[in-house]
Amino acid sequence: MSALFKKTSVAWSDSLGILADYWRDYAIAQ
């Protein structure tokens, strides 16, 4: 259970990091 949770947490962190980068680029382009 804890290994699955850790995997999910890492996946969420990666997704949020990608979204944050995308949002920053979008804000800079405005």
PDBQT receptor file of N, H, CA, C and O in Angstrom, charges set to zero:
ATOM      1  N   MET A   1       0.840  -1.206   0.000  1.00  0.00    +0.000 N 
ATOM      2  CA  MET A   1       0.000   0.000   0.000  1.00  0.00    +0.000 C 
ATOM      3  C   MET A   1       0.873   1.253   0.000  1.00  0.00    +0.000 C 
ATOM      4  O   MET A   1       0.619   2.191  -0.755  1.00  0.00    +0.000 OA
ATOM      5  N   SER A   2       1.890   1.266   0.837  1.00  0.00    +0.000 N 
ATOM      6  H   SER A   2       2.097   0.504   1.451  1.00  0.00    +0.000 HD
ATOM      7  CA  SER A   2       2.712   2.467   0.919  1.00  0.00    +0.000 C 
ATOM      8  C   SER A   2       3.526   2.666  -0.362  1.00  0.00    +0.000 C 
ATOM      9  O   SER A   2       3.802   3.799  -0.755  1.00  0.00    +0.000 OA
ATOM     10  N   ALA A   3       3.907   1.562  -1.009  1.00  0.00    +0.000 N 
ATOM     11  H   ALA A   3       3.683   0.641  -0.689  1.00  0.00    +0.000 HD
ATOM     12  CA  ALA A   3       4.660   1.693  -2.262  1.00  0.00    +0.000 C 
ATOM     13  C   ALA A   3       3.770   2.288  -3.348  1.00  0.00    +0.000 C 
ATOM     14  O   ALA A   3       4.210   3.128  -4.133  1.00  0.00    +0.000 OA
ATOM     15  N   LEU A   4       2.524   1.849  -3.384  1.00  0.00    +0.000 N 
ATOM     16  H   LEU A   4       2.167   1.167  -2.746  1.00  0.00    +0.000 HD
ATOM     17  CA  LEU A   4       1.572   2.371  -4.376  1.00  0.00    +0.000 C 
ATOM     18  C   LEU A   4       1.330   3.852  -4.117  1.00  0.00    +0.000 C 
ATOM     19  O   LEU A   4       1.284   4.657  -5.047  1.00  0.00    +0.000 OA
ATOM     20  N   PHE A   5       1.179   4.201  -2.849  1.00  0.00    +0.000 N 
ATOM     21  H   PHE A   5       1.217   3.547  -2.094  1.00  0.00    +0.000 HD
ATOM     22  CA  PHE A   5       0.940   5.596  -2.492  1.00  0.00    +0.000 C 
ATOM     23  C   PHE A   5       2.128   6.458  -2.918  1.00  0.00    +0.000 C 
ATOM     24  O   PHE A   5       1.958   7.565  -3.428  1.00  0.00    +0.000 OA
ATOM     25  N   LYS A   6       3.333   5.931  -2.698  1.00  0.00    +0.000 N 
ATOM     26  H   LYS A   6       3.471   5.032  -2.284  1.00  0.00    +0.000 HD
ATOM     27  CA  LYS A   6       4.540   6.673  -3.060  1.00  0.00    +0.000 C 
ATOM     28  C   LYS A   6       4.583   6.892  -4.563  1.00  0.00    +0.000 C 
ATOM     29  O   LYS A   6       4.908   7.983  -5.030  1.00  0.00    +0.000 OA
ATOM     30  N   LYS A   7       4.252   5.844  -5.323  1.00  0.00    +0.000 N 
ATOM     31  H   LYS A   7       3.988   4.958  -4.944  1.00  0.00    +0.000 HD
ATOM     32  CA  LYS A   7       4.233   5.956  -6.794  1.00  0.00    +0.000 C 
ATOM     33  C   LYS A   7       3.228   7.010  -7.236  1.00  0.00    +0.000 C 
ATOM     34  O   LYS A   7       3.513   7.819  -8.118  1.00  0.00    +0.000 OA
ATOM     35  N   THR A   8       2.061   6.996  -6.624  1.00  0.00    +0.000 N 
ATOM     36  H   THR A   8       1.829   6.339  -5.907  1.00  0.00    +0.000 HD
ATOM     37  CA  THR A   8       1.017   7.953  -6.979  1.00  0.00    +0.000 C 
ATOM     38  C   THR A   8       1.464   9.374  -6.641  1.00  0.00    +0.000 C 
ATOM     39  O   THR A   8       1.227  10.309  -7.406  1.00  0.00    +0.000 OA
ATOM     40  N   SER A   9       2.111   9.520  -5.492  1.00  0.00    +0.000 N 
ATOM     41  H   SER A   9       2.303   8.760  -4.871  1.00  0.00    +0.000 HD
ATOM     42  CA  SER A   9       2.583  10.843  -5.082  1.00  0.00    +0.000 C 
ATOM     43  C   SER A   9       3.599  11.377  -6.086  1.00  0.00    +0.000 C 
ATOM     44  O   SER A   9       3.556  12.550  -6.458  1.00  0.00    +0.000 OA
ATOM     45  N   VAL A  10       4.512  10.513  -6.520  1.00  0.00    +0.000 N 
ATOM     46  H   VAL A  10       4.547   9.561  -6.217  1.00  0.00    +0.000 HD
ATOM     47  CA  VAL A  10       5.536  10.928  -7.487  1.00  0.00    +0.000 C 
ATOM     48  C   VAL A  10       4.871  11.325  -8.799  1.00  0.00    +0.000 C 
ATOM     49  O   VAL A  10       5.242  12.330  -9.405  1.00  0.00    +0.000 OA
ATOM     50  N   ALA A  11       3.891  10.542  -9.239  1.00  0.00    +0.000 N 
ATOM     51  H   ALA A  11       3.589   9.726  -8.747  1.00  0.00    +0.000 HD
ATOM     52  CA  ALA A  11       3.196  10.855 -10.494  1.00  0.00    +0.000 C 
ATOM     53  C   ALA A  11       2.492  12.205 -10.386  1.00  0.00    +0.000 C 
ATOM     54  O   ALA A  11       2.528  13.000 -11.325  1.00  0.00    +0.000 OA
ATOM     55  N   TRP A  12       1.856  12.464  -9.253  1.00  0.00    +0.000 N 
ATOM     56  H   TRP A  12       1.827  11.818  -8.490  1.00  0.00    +0.000 HD
ATOM     57  CA  TRP A  12       1.169  13.748  -9.048  1.00  0.00    +0.000 C 
ATOM     58  C   TRP A  12       2.166  14.891  -9.047  1.00  0.00    +0.000 C 
ATOM     59  O   TRP A  12       1.915  15.943  -9.634  1.00  0.00    +0.000 OA
ATOM     60  N   SER A  13       3.306  14.683  -8.383  1.00  0.00    +0.000 N 
ATOM     61  H   SER A  13       3.510  13.828  -7.907  1.00  0.00    +0.000 HD
ATOM     62  CA  SER A  13       4.326  15.732  -8.320  1.00  0.00    +0.000 C 
ATOM     63  C   SER A  13       4.820  16.066  -9.721  1.00  0.00    +0.000 C 
ATOM     64  O   SER A  13       4.980  17.236 -10.067  1.00  0.00    +0.000 OA
ATOM     65  N   ASP A  14       5.063  15.027 -10.533  1.00  0.00    +0.000 N 
ATOM     66  H   ASP A  14       4.933  14.076 -10.252  1.00  0.00    +0.000 HD
ATOM     67  CA  ASP A  14       5.519  15.256 -11.906  1.00  0.00    +0.000 C 
ATOM     68  C   ASP A  14       4.470  16.031 -12.683  1.00  0.00    +0.000 C 
ATOM     69  O   ASP A  14       4.794  16.983 -13.393  1.00  0.00    +0.000 OA
ATOM     70  N   SER A  15       3.218  15.625 -12.551  1.00  0.00    +0.000 N 
ATOM     71  H   SER A  15       2.956  14.852 -11.974  1.00  0.00    +0.000 HD
ATOM     72  CA  SER A  15       2.143  16.295 -13.285  1.00  0.00    +0.000 C 
ATOM     73  C   SER A  15       2.027  17.755 -12.873  1.00  0.00    +0.000 C 
ATOM     74  O   SER A  15       1.881  18.637 -13.720  1.00  0.00    +0.000 OA
ATOM     75  N   LEU A  16       2.093  18.005 -11.578  1.00  0.00    +0.000 N 
ATOM     76  H   LEU A  16       2.212  17.289 -10.891  1.00  0.00    +0.000 HD
ATOM     77  CA  LEU A  16       1.978  19.380 -11.091  1.00  0.00    +0.000 C 
ATOM     78  C   LEU A  16       3.172  20.206 -11.547  1.00  0.00    +0.000 C 
ATOM     79  O   LEU A  16       3.031  21.388 -11.862  1.00  0.00    +0.000 OA
ATOM     80  N   GLY A  17       4.347  19.584 -11.581  1.00  0.00    +0.000 N 
ATOM     81  H   GLY A  17       4.461  18.624 -11.326  1.00  0.00    +0.000 HD
ATOM     82  CA  GLY A  17       5.533  20.300 -12.037  1.00  0.00    +0.000 C 
ATOM     83  C   GLY A  17       5.393  20.701 -13.495  1.00  0.00    +0.000 C 
ATOM     84  O   GLY A  17       5.743  21.819 -13.875  1.00  0.00    +0.000 OA
ATOM     85  N   ILE A  18       4.879  19.786 -14.313  1.00  0.00    +0.000 N 
ATOM     86  H   ILE A  18       4.595  18.878 -14.004  1.00  0.00    +0.000 HD
ATOM     87  CA  ILE A  18       4.671  20.077 -15.731  1.00  0.00    +0.000 C 
ATOM     88  C   ILE A  18       3.646  21.196 -15.881  1.00  0.00    +0.000 C 
ATOM     89  O   ILE A  18       3.840  22.117 -16.675  1.00  0.00    +0.000 OA
ATOM     90  N   LEU A  19       2.560  21.118 -15.123  1.00  0.00    +0.000 N 
ATOM     91  H   LEU A  19       2.403  20.370 -14.478  1.00  0.00    +0.000 HD
ATOM     92  CA  LEU A  19       1.529  22.158 -15.179  1.00  0.00    +0.000 C 
ATOM     93  C   LEU A  19       2.094  23.508 -14.749  1.00  0.00    +0.000 C 
ATOM     94  O   LEU A  19       1.790  24.535 -15.356  1.00  0.00    +0.000 OA
ATOM     95  N   ALA A  20       2.912  23.504 -13.707  1.00  0.00    +0.000 N 
ATOM     96  H   ALA A  20       3.159  22.670 -13.213  1.00  0.00    +0.000 HD
ATOM     97  CA  ALA A  20       3.496  24.755 -13.216  1.00  0.00    +0.000 C 
ATOM     98  C   ALA A  20       4.401  25.371 -14.293  1.00  0.00    +0.000 C 
ATOM     99  O   ALA A  20       4.367  26.580 -14.522  1.00  0.00    +0.000 OA
ATOM    100  N   ASP A  21       5.205  24.533 -14.945  1.00  0.00    +0.000 N 
ATOM    101  H   ASP A  21       5.233  23.551 -14.759  1.00  0.00    +0.000 HD
ATOM    102  CA  ASP A  21       6.086  25.034 -16.007  1.00  0.00    +0.000 C 
ATOM    103  C   ASP A  21       5.262  25.602 -17.149  1.00  0.00    +0.000 C 
ATOM    104  O   ASP A  21       5.574  26.667 -17.681  1.00  0.00    +0.000 OA
ATOM    105  N   TYR A  22       4.206  24.884 -17.523  1.00  0.00    +0.000 N 
ATOM    106  H   TYR A  22       3.953  24.018 -17.090  1.00  0.00    +0.000 HD
ATOM    107  CA  TYR A  22       3.350  25.328 -18.612  1.00  0.00    +0.000 C 
ATOM    108  C   TYR A  22       2.688  26.663 -18.260  1.00  0.00    +0.000 C 
ATOM    109  O   TYR A  22       2.634  27.571 -19.089  1.00  0.00    +0.000 OA
ATOM    110  N   TRP A  23       2.191  26.774 -17.037  1.00  0.00    +0.000 N 
ATOM    111  H   TRP A  23       2.236  26.036 -16.364  1.00  0.00    +0.000 HD
ATOM    112  CA  TRP A  23       1.507  27.995 -16.601  1.00  0.00    +0.000 C 
ATOM    113  C   TRP A  23       2.476  29.175 -16.590  1.00  0.00    +0.000 C 
ATOM    114  O   TRP A  23       2.113  30.282 -16.988  1.00  0.00    +0.000 OA
ATOM    115  N   ARG A  24       3.716  28.937 -16.131  1.00  0.00    +0.000 N 
ATOM    116  H   ARG A  24       4.010  28.037 -15.808  1.00  0.00    +0.000 HD
ATOM    117  CA  ARG A  24       4.719  29.999 -16.084  1.00  0.00    +0.000 C 
ATOM    118  C   ARG A  24       5.031  30.480 -17.505  1.00  0.00    +0.000 C 
ATOM    119  O   ARG A  24       5.103  31.683 -17.758  1.00  0.00    +0.000 OA
ATOM    120  N   ASP A  25       5.215  29.534 -18.423  1.00  0.00    +0.000 N 
ATOM    121  H   ASP A  25       5.156  28.557 -18.217  1.00  0.00    +0.000 HD
ATOM    122  CA  ASP A  25       5.488  29.910 -19.816  1.00  0.00    +0.000 C 
ATOM    123  C   ASP A  25       4.316  30.703 -20.386  1.00  0.00    +0.000 C 
ATOM    124  O   ASP A  25       4.511  31.685 -21.104  1.00  0.00    +0.000 OA
ATOM    125  N   TYR A  26       3.104  30.274 -20.064  1.00  0.00    +0.000 N 
ATOM    126  H   TYR A  26       2.946  29.477 -19.481  1.00  0.00    +0.000 HD
ATOM    127  CA  TYR A  26       1.904  30.947 -20.561  1.00  0.00    +0.000 C 
ATOM    128  C   TYR A  26       1.841  32.379 -20.015  1.00  0.00    +0.000 C 
ATOM    129  O   TYR A  26       1.537  33.318 -20.749  1.00  0.00    +0.000 OA
ATOM    130  N   ALA A  27       2.132  32.532 -18.719  1.00  0.00    +0.000 N 
ATOM    131  H   ALA A  27       2.379  31.769 -18.122  1.00  0.00    +0.000 HD
ATOM    132  CA  ALA A  27       2.086  33.852 -18.096  1.00  0.00    +0.000 C 
ATOM    133  C   ALA A  27       3.146  34.766 -18.709  1.00  0.00    +0.000 C 
ATOM    134  O   ALA A  27       2.892  35.950 -18.928  1.00  0.00    +0.000 OA
ATOM    135  N   ILE A  28       4.330  34.223 -18.984  1.00  0.00    +0.000 N 
ATOM    136  H   ILE A  28       4.537  33.261 -18.806  1.00  0.00    +0.000 HD
ATOM    137  CA  ILE A  28       5.412  35.021 -19.571  1.00  0.00    +0.000 C 
ATOM    138  C   ILE A  28       5.029  35.469 -20.983  1.00  0.00    +0.000 C 
ATOM    139  O   ILE A  28       5.373  36.572 -21.407  1.00  0.00    +0.000 OA
ATOM    140  N   ALA A  29       4.319  34.610 -21.698  1.00  0.00    +0.000 N 
ATOM    141  H   ALA A  29       4.039  33.714 -21.353  1.00  0.00    +0.000 HD
ATOM    142  CA  ALA A  29       3.950  34.925 -23.088  1.00  0.00    +0.000 C 
ATOM    143  C   ALA A  29       2.911  36.039 -23.165  1.00  0.00    +0.000 C 
ATOM    144  O   ALA A  29       2.776  36.691 -24.201  1.00  0.00    +0.000 OA
ATOM    145  N   GLN A  30       2.177  36.261 -22.079  1.00  0.00    +0.000 N 
ATOM    146  H   GLN A  30       2.287  35.731 -21.238  1.00  0.00    +0.000 HD
ATOM    147  CA  GLN A  30       1.120  37.282 -22.106  1.00  0.00    +0.000 C 
ATOM    148  C   GLN A  30       1.680  38.683 -22.170  1.00  0.00    +0.000 C 
ATOM    149  O   GLN A  30       0.920  39.651 -22.199  1.00  0.00    +0.000 OA
TER     150      GLN A  30
